Structure formats: C-alpha cells, structure tokens
Amino acid sequence: MRILFICLGNICRSPTAEGVLRTLAAREAPELALEVDSAGTAAYHVGEPPDPRARQAAPAAATTSRRCARASCNPPTSSAST
C-alpha cells in the first residue's frame, strides 16, 4: 500500500504525518507493507528539512520525516495514488 501525505510546503504537516504513520505502523503492524511519503503542493521549500517547530511539536512517540521537502508535481513513482 502506498500513502502520500500532501500539504502546502512539505516542511510541517505532511512530513509530520509521514513520521507518525511510519512510527505507528512499525510498532502496531510491522508486517504491513507500506510505502509512505510526503510532498508539497508548492515548490518553494524544495530541498529544505522539516521545520524545527514541526519537529518540536511532533508527538513524543513519533518523529517527522528526516528527508528534505519536495513538490508533489514530481511524485516518487508514476503509480502513486493520492
């Protein structure tokens, strides 16, 4: 199953959601085959890490994505569904 979280800049909401789902899935359903990613609708934060405020506000049991922001107009695979 592929899940793509999308928000405006891909530095706050979507990387936080990605990190939360990755953490919960690993803990609660490690056998579940998931491909989790996040992207932004705007490209003005491409290449930036998650916002420090998002990392600070992330739930204690989960973390934000560690990768850099990207725009959704460049999906990781052509078969990703949103």
N, C-alpha and C positions, 0 to 999 in steps of 0.2 A: 504494500500500500504506500502510495506517495502522498505526502501532505505538504502543501506550500502555504506558509503564512505570509500575508501581504499587508503592508502599511505604507504610509507616505514615503518616508526616507530610509527605512530599513536600518535604523540605529536605535530604536526604542521598543516599540510594541512587538513587531514581528520577530526580532531576534530573542526577545524575552519569551514569547510564546513558543518559539522553536526550542529554546533551552528547557523550558518547563516540560514540554511534551517528551523531549529526549530523556530527561531525568525520570519522569513518571513511567514511561514505557520501559526503561531499563530496569526499574525497580519492581513494577507491577506485572509486566508481561514481557520478559526478556526473550521469549520465543517468538514474539510478534515481529514479522519482517516489515520494518518501516524505513522509508526514506523521507527524512524531514529536512526542510529547507525554509528559508525566508527570503523575501525580496521587497523592494520598494517600488511605488508607482512613479516616483520622481528620481532622477539620476543625480541630484546634487550632493549626495553623501557617498557616492560610489567610492569604495576603497577605504572608507573610514571604519574604525572599530565601533562596537556598540557604545552608545553614550554612557558616560560614567554614572549619571543619575539612574539610568535603566539598570546598570549592573548593581548599583547600591540598593535599588528598590526591588530587585528580583527576590522572590521568596527564598527563605533560607535553605530550603530543601532542593532548590533548583538554581541553575545559572543561566545567563544569557549565552547566546551563540558566541563562539570565540572568533568567528571569521569576520571578514570585512563586508560592509554593505555592498549590495548590488541592485540594479534596477530589474524590474520584472520583465522588461522587454527583451531580456537576454536569459531565458529560462535554462536551467541546467541540462534538461533533456527535452526533446521535442514532444515526448509523450506525457509530460507533466500536465496534470489537470488541476484546475483551481475551482 
